[in-house]
Structures are given as C-alpha cells and as structure tokens.
Amino acid sequence: MNFQSILEETKAFLDHLGLDEEPFGVYYDDTKPEKAFGPKPGVPISREMEDQGQVDMQDVFKTFSCVIGNIWLARKKHGAAYISSEEYGCPGGVFYCSMMKPNLRFIEHYVTTGFEGTPIHGERYLPSPESMRTFLNKVDPRKAPAKYCIFKPLSLFSDGQEPEFVIFFARPEVLSGLFTHTMFTTGDVDSVASPFGAGCTNIISWPLFYKEQGKEKAVLGGFDPSARKYLKTDELTFTVPLSLYQKMLKALPDSMFNVGNDWKVVRKKVDRSAKVWGEMD
C-alpha cells in the first residue's frame, strides 16, 4: 500500500470513527521541518556528567519543554513538533524519544518520591526510585537512527517519508472503535497494551519496545497526570505501528463499521460527545 493510498483510506477511517482530527505520524530524520514546535537548546546533559556532579538541574529546567506540549501546539497549528539531543526540553522526554541513553538518575527520584531533605517531593507516580529504575530498564528505547524525532500530521508527510507509528488523539467513544477494530484486524485479544509511562513514553517508547520484539501492538496512553494539560478533556492517545495501521485500513470493508448496527449506535454517541464539547455545529 503506497502512502497516498494510506492517506485516502485514512479519510474513510476517520469518517467511520467520527473523528475530525487526522492522526499524527512519528519518524526520525536529520532535517528539522520548518516552523516546527520544539524546545530551545539546553545545557549539555548526560549520565556521565550527572555522576560527576556537572549537571545543574535548575539550568536544565530553564529550557523545559514537554514533548506532548509541543505536539499540542503542532495539533492546533497543523504543523510539526520535534525533539533532539541538544534541543531536548525535558530530561525524561529526551530518553523516552531515544535521544539520550542512559537516563539521568534524577528522573528516578523526580517521578517517584523525590529527594529527602529538599523541596522536591516527587510526582509519586511510582512508589520508589527502584521501581522507576525497573521501568526505565525495561522500556529502554533504542538509539535514535537520526538527529530529530519528529511528530506531524499524516497529510504533511512528503514523498519518500513514512511514519514509523501512527498516533490518534481521541475520546472513549472513538477509542472503542480503534480498540475493537485492532482486535478485528489482528485476531489477538492482547493486541492493545497500556503500560505505565509518561505521555511521550506511550506514543513512542512503548511502541518501539514492542516493535523491537517483533510484535504488532497498539498502545493506549495519555494517563500521565503531567501531560494531561496538553490533551483535551477526556482525550487519550492510541498509537499503532505503520505495518499494523495498513492492515487495519485493509480490514475496513469487512469490519463492524460496514457490517451490522452496533457501531451505528456508538457513532451517534460520538456525535453527541462532539456537540457537548462544542466541536460540532
């Protein structure tokens, strides 16, 4: 299936779902798109520098910029968002997007119980630095194949470009369609995973994790409290590898979207939801 066909069939898929926002694709490239949203260059960081006491986290956070936050801007402006090892914005995001390995030890404390005797009490998303370390060692994103990790709407991909993963932003009624159609396409009742992670972990790190294992899995995310400010109310993320997305598009004619009446009932609820949120005339 060529990419132009993917774009055309995506329009039909979105119509079935009742979703008026096209999905984003994520890819790696050495060229940053023009007018893209991303972090400013930050001070150099690495585990080695951290171990030697050469990383001042106050300086690091002066240029803080969330991956999901920049994608939010790109969604509103129909543009691209990016992150790189120099323009990293977030000491967690730079690891999750494959731009820096290993992770800073700071993150292991910041996301959990903080630092005793300091004002940093931690986010309390996991119970201990050890549990966070176990998570980081498991997700372990590969080394980035290019300078930039880039997120942009599928329609902005040019000739020769292909996304590695396709990311939907949707509320539960639409998600029920994405979830069920993934099951119909794969025949695998475990084909959707929703492991713990930051907002960017579940749209890039975990999808990479399953891909590296040779598994075609969709990843449901957006539960990270820190990233919720950059998502619509009730909205979550749903990410699939391009290979699985192509199969999902191919399976549309025989799916519940075209056969039976159950989805028609849900589709009406999708429209009601859009009206409630002022997203439909």
Buried (B, 14 or more C-beta within 10 A) or exposed (E): EEBEEBEEBBEEBBEBBBBEBBBBBBBBBEEBBEEBBBBEEBBEBBBEEBEEEEBEBEEBEEBBBBBBBBBBBBBEEEBBBBBBBBBBBBBBBBBBBBBBBEBBBBBBBBBBBBEEEEEBEBBEBBEEBEBBBEBBEEBBBEEBEEBBBBBBBBEBBEEEEEBBBBBBBBBEBBBBBBBBBBBBBBEEEEBBBBBBBBBBBBBBBBBBBBBEEEBBBBBBBBBBEBBBEBBBEBBBBBBBBBEBBBBBBEBBEEBBBEEEEEBEEBBEBBEEBBEEEEEEE
